[in-house]
Amino acid sequence: MKPQPGDVFCVYNRALEQYTACQVTKVKEKGVVVLILDWTGEKPLSPGGLAGLKPFCLDFLFWQGRYDLTNVPPEVPGNYIHVGNIPPLVEEDSRSYSGWDGGYSVARQRWWESIPEERRRAFKAAAASQRMVEIGGQPVKECTSKIQDALTPFGDCRELRPLRCLTTLECKQWHPGLMDYLREEPLLMELRLEGHGQKRLDLRGSGVQRLLLEPDGLEELWLGEKTSSLLWLGEEKRPCVIHAPGEGVGMGLSFKGKVTFHPELPALASVSCNSLEELDLLELHRWHPRLRSLRLWGKPGYLQNFRELKKFQELETFTTVDLFGFTGEEIPKPEELPRLTWFWMSSLPEEAAKTAKRLYKKREGLDLWITKGRKPEWLAENLNNPFRHWDGMEGVPASSAKRAANLYKNLRKELFSLAKEGAEDAQAQAQAAVAAFVKPFNRMRFIETEEREDIYTALCGLLEELPKGALKRQALLDVFEEERDF
């Protein structure tokens, strides 16, 4: 439905196991402004409860008693319940942009209120402080919320205790005292751990909510009671046994390269994967039948048994990019995915794209985005093209997308030839080839941060594929930095 100013909605939040409420305060040309309301209930809000509603004040972490006002897409998700209409409770506009949050900010506030009051006061005091403390012999602001050991080297993790606002920790190596620190610090919510060298990790008793972990060598993992997201930083070559509360209920698991099935997590709520080459949806359903979210980015890649998507009866969010191997006949009908509120597919078989648009274009409560239907010839040409997403990308001329693909193709051919032949001047020729690759991009005026990262990532990926020791990788990357103007 298309909301009107003053419309009040409620939605069920699984983390709270309660309904929360919000109000549309403004309707704009390309979206609406939503205000979170100070109401929760075991049952949906009734029209009789509209009169006493007030805005919800947030003061968790760095929030300072402000209202939660956000610009969101104009289509109300299908899981939101329209309650009624009252005059907008606030008149101010918002500069924040997001999606319909499903009561997420209310859940965050309730989590904050569960933290001991003394610890919350210490956080707020540090957040307002400009005082410096010493970490690993270096001065660091007391209000620092993120520490990376690569930038701020330290030894024992207990050295971090003076940082009362620390919520994110990124480690390139294992540190003594890490487990003790995590269990005593309830506000350390995000942990990134590489080079840990551990076979077993036990995060029970910690407050870690988002865990980014290198899977190499890890055989068994116990997640904390608060952990809702696990992201593997590399391909999980051997399945790690994951112990999670409630067999993974409410939890998301993110993969790289391939999806590894975890029968010990039958209640898993979300799966995502980038650089995917192949996935059988029938097998995925066999082990994880209760998925509510499935997000997949291909290399490009292929999906098998796509028609089995309809078996995921709890699916609310479905996204694919650069994935093929299915036809229009395999796209589930809208009634076969009754809870779907988000349906995004980009760079997919042309016939399937047309069918998806036709079937779902009139469905209310659905955020629908189907784009870049591809012919078989496109896939053949772009299988190894890291710039394939530039084709049809806003702001990128079609000629530039084609030029980027050809530049990469030529560089790839030349570097592999030089690595194989092993000529005496191979390194010099390779450096000249990288320079020739970079210079045309200097004339493409649309290149900004995202496009610059695409070019750099494409070069790094290519160098990683070359036989080890054949060419000096760092010298080639240095050429890239010397020659680029973007």
N, C-alpha and C positions, 0 to 999 in steps of 0.2 A: 504494500500500500504506500501511497504518497502522503507523508505526514504533514500536519498543519501546525503552526505555532501554538503552543500550549498543550499539544497532545502528550499524554502520559502513558508510558509503557512499563511493563514489568517482564522480567526474564529470570529463569532459574539458573542459579550459580552452583555448580557441583562442588566447588571447594568449600563453600559455606553450607551447602545442603539447604539453602533457603532461596527465596525469590528476592531480587533487588529491583529498584525502580529508577526511571529516568524521565526527563521531560525534554521535548523539542522546544527550544526557546526562540530559534530563528530558522527561517527557510531561505536559502540562498539559491543562486542560479545553478550551482553545481554540487550542492550539498546542504546539510542542515547542522545547526549547533545543538548539541545535547548536553544537558545538565544532569549530573548524578544526584539522586534524591536520598534524603536521610530516612530510609525505610527498608526494612527486611521483614520477611514473613514466611511461615511454613506453607502458606497457601497463596495463590496469586492475589494481588491487591484488588480490592473491590471498588466500584465507583463511590461507595459510601465513605471510603477512606481518603478521598482526594482533598477534602477541605483542610486537613491538618498537615499537609505535606510541607517540608522545608528542604532547602538545599543541604547537601552533605558536605561537611568540612573535612578536608584532608590535612593531617599533620604528620604523616609517617615520613621517616627519613628526612629529606631536605625540604619537604612541603612545610609551609608555615600557615596552617589554618586557612587555606584557600578553597574556593569552590572548584569543582572539577567540571570545566566547560571545554568541549572538544568539537571541532569540525569533523563530521563523519559523512560517508556516502548517503545519498538521498533515499535509497531503497531500504526500508526497514526489514531486517532479517526475519525469516519465517518463524523463528522460535520466540520472537517477542510478542507479548500479548497487549493489545490496545485496551486501556482501562477507561479513558475518558479525556476530557479537555478542560483545563482551567487556565486562567491568565498566566503567562510566563512569570516564573518566580524571580528571575533576574533579567536585566535589560542589556547587560554588557556583552560584547562580542568576544571571540576567542581567536588566538593565533596558533593554537595547537591543532594538529591534524592526526587522525587515527581512524580505526574502525570502531564499530559498535562493540564495546568492551565486555558485554555480558556480565557486568558486576565485578569485574576484575579489581578496580580501584577500591571498592568496598572490602573485598577479600584482603587486599594489601593492608588496609587500615586495621582490620580486625587482627591480622597477623602482628602488626606493629604493637597493638594494644596487649598482645599476649607476651611480649618481651618484658622482663622485670623493669619496673619504673626507674630504678637507679641507673640501669644500663641505657635507657632511653634518654634520661637527663644528660648522661655523659656524652652521648652522641650529639645532642643539640648544642651543648656547650662547646664541643670541639668544632662543630660545623660553623659556629660564629667566631671562632678563634683564628688569629693570624700568627699564632705562636709556632715556632719551629721545634721539632724534636729530632733526635739523631737515630737513624736506622742504618746499620752496617757502616757506621762512620760517616754517613752523609746527612746533611740537614734536609729534612722533609717537613712540609706543612702538616700541622696537626689535623687539619681538616681533609687530608688526602683520603679519597675513597677507593683508589685503585693503585696497587703496587705490582710491578713486573720485576722479577729478579734479574732479568737481563739489563734493566736500566738502573735499578737500585739494588745492587748485590747485598745479600745478607746471609747469615749462617743459620742459626737456630730460629725457627718461626716465632718463638716466644719473644724475639726482639721486636715483633710487630705490635705488641700489646699497647704501646702508647698511642697508636693510631686508632682512636675511638670511632672514626667514621669509615673505617676500612670495610668495604662490602665486596670487593673484587680482588682476587689474588691470582696472578699468572706466574707459573713456575716452569722454567726450562730444565730443572733438575730436582732431585729429591732433597728435602731439607729436614734435618732433625727437628723433632718437636712438632711436626706438621699436624699429626692426628690429635695431639693434646690441645694444640691451639684451636683447631676446628671445633672440638667438643666444648671448649670453654667460651667460644665467641659466637653467639647466636645471630649476629648481624653479618657474618661473612657468608654471603648468599651465592656468590659465583666463584668457582674454582676451575682454573685451567692448569692441567698437569701434563707436562711432556717430560720425556727422558727420566721417568720415575724408576725404572728398573725393578718394579715390584711384580710378583706373581699373584699376590692377593692384596686387596685393599678393602678396608672396612670403615665406612663413613657413618655407621650408625651412631646416633647421639649428636651428630653435627647439625648445623643449620643450613648446610649447602642446599640450595634450590636448583641451581643450574650447574651441571658438571660437564666440562670439556676435557676429554681424556684420551691420551695416546693408548691404543689397544695392544701394541706390540708387547708380547710376553705376558700379558695379563690373562690369568686363568680363571679367577673368581673375584667377584665384586659384590660387596654388600652396600646398597645405597642407603642414604640417610632417610629418616622419616619425612623430611621436608622436600626431598629431591623429586622434582616433577619433570626434569629435562636432563637427558644424557646425550651428549654429542660426541661421537667418535671422531678423533682428529685425523685418523688414517683408516685405511681399509682393514676391517676386522677379518684377518686371514684365517684365524681359528676362533670358533665361537667361544666367547667368555661366558661362564655361568653367572647370570645376574640375579641376585637376590633383592627383591623389591617388595615393600609393603603392599599387601592386597594383590599380589601377582601382577603388579604393574598398573593397577587401576588409576586412571587419571594421569598417567605418565606418558611422556613423549620420548622417542628414541630416534636419533638422527645418524645416518650412515654416510659413508663416502665410498663411491665406486660400486658397491653392491649391497643389497639388503641381506643380512644374515638373520635367519629365523631363530627365535628364542622361545621354545616351547614352555620354558619356565615362567613366561610372561603372557599368559592367555588373555589377561584383561587389559593389555596395552591399549592406550587411547590414541596415540599418534605415531606415525612413521613418516620420516622424510629422508630423502637421499639425493645427493648431487653427484654429478659425473656418472650417472647410472648407465650401464650398458645393456642389462637385461633383467626383467623381473616377471615372474609367473604369478598373476593375481590369484589363481586358484590355490597355489601353494601358500601365498600370503594369508589368504582367508583361513586356510586349514590351521595355521598356528596363531593367528591374531584376528579372530572373527569380530572383535568388538571395537575396531578402529572407528574413531570419530573424525580423524583428520589424516589425509594421505596427500603428501606433497612430493613430487618427483621431478628432478631435472636430469635430462639425458646428456649423453656425451657427444653426439646423440645416441639414443638407445632404443630398445624394443620392449614392448609390453605383450606378454603372452596371455591368452585366455581373458581378453579384455571384457568379454560379455559377463564374466563372473563378478565384475564390480558391483552388480546389483545384489550380490549376497551380503554386502556390508550394509546391513539395514540400519545401523546407527551412524552412518557416515554423514557428517555435516559439512566438511571442507574437502574439496578435491582440486588439486592443481597439478598440471603437467607442463613441461617445457621441453621441446626437442625430443619427443618420444613418438615412436611409430610402431608399425606391425599390426594395426587393427583397422577395421573398416567401419563405415557408417552403420551397418547393420548391428554392430556390437555395442553401439552407444545405448546405455540403459534408458528406458522411457522414464519420464518424470515421476510417474506413480511408483516406479520400482526403487526409487531413492527418496523416500518420503521426508527425510529430515535434512536434506541437502539445502544449505543456505549460501554456499560459496562454490562456484563452479568456474574455474579459470583453466583454459588450455591454450597454449601458444606454441606455434610451430608443430603441427600435427598433420596427418594425412588430409588432403584437401576434401575428400568425400566425407570423412568423419567430422571435419569442421563444419561443413554445410549442414549435416544431419543434426549435430549438437545445437547449432543456432536455431534451426527450425523447431526442434522439439522443446527447447527451454526458453525461447524468447518471450513467451507470454506468462511464464510462471512468476507469480508474485512472491516476494520475500526472498528472492535469489539474487545474489551478486554475480552476474554473468559476464564473462569476458572470454570470447573465443576469437582468436586472431592468428594470422599467418598460416593459413591452410597451404600445405606444400604438395607439389606434384612429385612423382617418383624421381624425376630428373634432378630436382633440387637436392634431394637426399643423396643421390649418387655424387653430386658435385661438392656437397658440403660435409660429407662424413668426417673429414679430418680438417675442417675449417673452424678455427677458434673464433672467427669473426662472423659466424653465421647469424648470430642474434642482431648484428648491425643491419641485416636485411629487413627493412620495414620498421626499423627503430626510429622513433620521433627525433627529428633534427639531423639525421644522418642521410645525406644524399645517396640514392641508389648506386650512382657511379662510384662513390667513395667506398661503399660496402663491397662492391665487386673488386675495386682496386686493392683494398686491404686483403681480401682473400687471395688474389693473385700474388701480391707481395709475399705473403706467408708461404704460399705454395712454392714459389721460386726459391725462397730462402731455405725452406725445408729440403728441397731437392739438392741444392748446392752444398749445404752443410753435411748431409748424409754422404754425398759423393766425396767430399774432402776427408771426412772421417774414415771412409772405407779405403780410399787410395793411399792415405798416409804420406802425401807428398812433403818434400822438405819445407816448402813455404806454405803448408796447409793452414797454419795459424794466421799468417798474414792475409791469405785469401779469405779466410773465414771472417776476419775482422772487417775486411773491405765489404764483404757480403752483408754483414750486419749494418754497416754504415749505409749501404745502398737500400737496405730494408727500411731504415729509420727516416731518411731524408724526405721521401714523399709524404710521410705523415705530418712533417713540419708545415706543409702547405695546406693541410686540412684544418680550416679555421674553426670547425665545430668541436674540436677535441678539448675536453675538460677532464676533470678528475676521473670519472668513470671510464671514459675512453682511453685515457692514459694507462689506467690499470689494466684494461683489456690488452693493450699492445704489449705491456711489460709481462703480463701473465702468459700471453701467447709465446713470447720469446723464451721465458723461463721453462715453460712446458716442453718446448722443442729441444732446448739444451739438455733437459733431463732425459730425453729419449735417446740422445746420442750415446754411443759406446763410451764407457768410462775411460778417461785418460786420453781419448782421441784428440780432444781440443781443450784449451784452457777456458773453462766456463766463465770465471770471474773476469778475465780479460775481455771477453765478448760482451758481458754485461756493462763493463766500463765504457766500451765503445757506444753502447746504447745511451748511457748517461751523457757522454761527451757530445753526441750528435743531435740529441733531441732538443727542440725548442718549445715543446709543449709541456 
